[in-house]
Amino acid sequence: MPIYHRPQTGKNKARRSSIPFTHILLAAHPTVGHTSALRAIGAELRARGHATSFAIMHVSVPFASAWPAPVRAAVSLPKLIAAEGAKVLKLNPSPKALWYAVQLPHAVGQKELEMALALFTSGLVSQARRIAAHALRIDASVVVGDYLMPAALLGACLAQRPFVALYHSALPFPATDAPPFGTVLPASAQGSQEWHDAEARLARMSALFDRQIAEAAAQLHLPAPGTGLLTRPISPNLNLLATAPMLEPGLLPLAGQVLMTGPCLHRRTPLHSPEPSLLNTLPTKRPIVYISLGTVFNGKPNVYRTLIAGAQAADASVIVSAGASEKALADLRSSTVQIFERVPQVELLEHVDAVITHGGNNTVQECLAAARPMVVIPFGGDQQANARRIERLGVGAAIPAHELTPACVRDALMRLFDAQVVERARRLSQALGSYGGACAAADGILALAAAPVNVPSA
């Protein structure tokens, strides 16, 4: 089936209002990156009068504030999701999951992907059973899961419910001139021995991923979902891609049921409103640069100092979401440098001129939707691919972390302030607006809930 999208028309709105009440079960691992778009879709479903529950691991550790950022995020996410209006359903993490979560930020390239896959497949059988039990208990019409949560796929099958897989971008899928998924290789390395070695390593990871899911399916008395699950749309029912063709240059045709929705961003709610102190002190006489290294990589005060120095050298005012580095950067606060532990990012983007980011999927998608050019400092994983993508789209510049200097940051920002780059980002944002984002995703989910679907039986 070809890639398609549904523009948000009045006809669609009328059709949506006639869909009867339904209960949707969402599921993901407890990270901001893997839950953000699902939370936005859940908010859209609730705004239309439907019920949502969110199956997520509850992580409990002593002295949570002393743990690395991924663990702190995992501990806090269930409460955040509940505060947004979804009912939270508990999944128990496997004993190995915490170890993988702590080690993951220190891995690089395909080693990081290997570690991530080990994390995402740990406790697969028990989590699938738990998700199935939740789906049956709440009488969920559809299970929607992050694409790297195969327990949701198996749980939906076990409960005889259709499954929707959510992809944050098309990065896992083959694309012309793109290096193997999970690598940090440049396109110029194509054909090299290193490139062939990376392809072979990805093939081994893919085969292991398939085998682990097949073995879990066998334990659950389910048919195996197939092969190539890591690099093809994983759901037989519906695969949502929170992206658009113009954001995925070189993407090869995808098989199966695929719906491109554009970025899925949160609705504006009082919970996400900007802090008054932030808005009231926004400088107006110089360009405003927003700096964020996300929730996993924000414990890097020296990197923040370099980024801030580079932005100041470009004669810009700076707003920093510093996370774990906030206290270490307190001495840099001034009339042109504002430093916060965290900020309401989506709303803030409307008030800035450019963004310096690590290149995480959520931040990149939010910046593209807001027409904000980016300087990307990738540290690993999909950030490397996002950095290449932003440069190919002509709306950003990438700086390798090991080459980072204030002068590089200054020069990159000066290029982004160019009127042609700003206009290119604006046109791209306008094109993305026709895709509907979370509204289009909710359309697809509700249409699936209303249609008879054949689900493999146990």
VENSUL-V465298 format. One line per field, one symbol per residue. ss: DSSP state (H for helix, E for strand, C for the rest). phi: phi as a letter, one per 20 degrees, with the letter a starting at -180 (. if undefined). burial: b if it has 9 or more other ideal C-beta (glycine too) atoms within 8 Angstrom, else e. A space follows every 50 residues. Layout:
ss: ???
phi: ???
burial: ???
This chain:
ss: CCCECCCCCHHHHHHHHCCCCCEEEEECCCCHHHHHHHHHHHHHHHHCCC EEEEEEECCCCCCHHHCCHHHHHHHHHHHHHHHCCCEEEEECCCHHHHHH HHHHCCCCCHHHHHHHHHHHHCCHHHHHHHHHHHHHHCCCCEEEEECCCH HHHHHHHHCCCEEEEEECCCCCCCECCCCCCCCCCCHHHCCCHHHHHHHH HHHHHHHHHHHHHHHHHHHCCCCCCCCCCCCCCCCCCEEEECCCHHHCCC ECCCCCCEEECCCCCCCCCHHHCCCHHHHHCCCCCCCEEEEECCCCCCCC HHHHHHHHHHHHHCCCEEEEECHHHCHHHHHHCECCEEEECCCCHHHHHH HCCEEEECCCHHHHHHHHHCCCEEEECCCCCHHHHHHHHHHHHCCEEECC HHHCCHHHHHHHHHHHCCHHHHHHHHHHHHHHHCCCCHHHHHHHHHHHHH CCCCCCCC
phi: .ffbbdgedffffffffeffgbddddbafecffedgfffffffffffene ecccebfedccflgfeegggfffffefgffffffoefededeffgfffff fffgfeecmffffgffffffdfmffffffffffffffelfebddcgfecf ffffffffelcfddeddfaegfefbgmefggnedffffegnfffffffff ffffffffggfffffffffemdfffocmffcbgeefeacedfbbgfecgn fegdeneccedmgddfffcgfdfffgffffdffcecgddddbdmeedeec fffgfffffffffemdeccdeelfegffdgfefbfdcdccfbcffgffgf dddbcdbfnfgffffffffemdfcdddfdrlffffffffffffmcacdcg gfdfbgfffgffffffffffffffffffffffffenlfffffgffffffe dfcedgef
burial: eebebbebeeebbeebeebeebbbbbbbbbbbbbbbbbbbbbbbbbebeb bbbbbbbbbebeebeebbbbbbbbbebbeebbebebbbbbbbbbebbbeb bbbbbebebbebbbbbbbbbbbbbbbbbbbbbbbbbebebbbbbbbbbbb bbbbbbbbbebbbbbbbbbbbebebeebbbbbbebebebeeeeebbebbe bbeebbbbbbebbbebbbebebeebeeebbbbbbbebbbbbbbbebbbbe beebebbbbbbbbbbbeebeebbbbeebbeebbeeebbbbbbbbbbbbbb bebbbbbbbbbbbbebbbbbbbbebbeebeebeeeebbbbeebbbbbbbe ebebbbbbbbbbbbbbbbbbbbbbbbbbbbbbbbbbbbbbbebebbbbbe beebebebbbebbbbbbeeebbebbbebbebbebbbbbbbbbbbbbbbbe eeeebeee
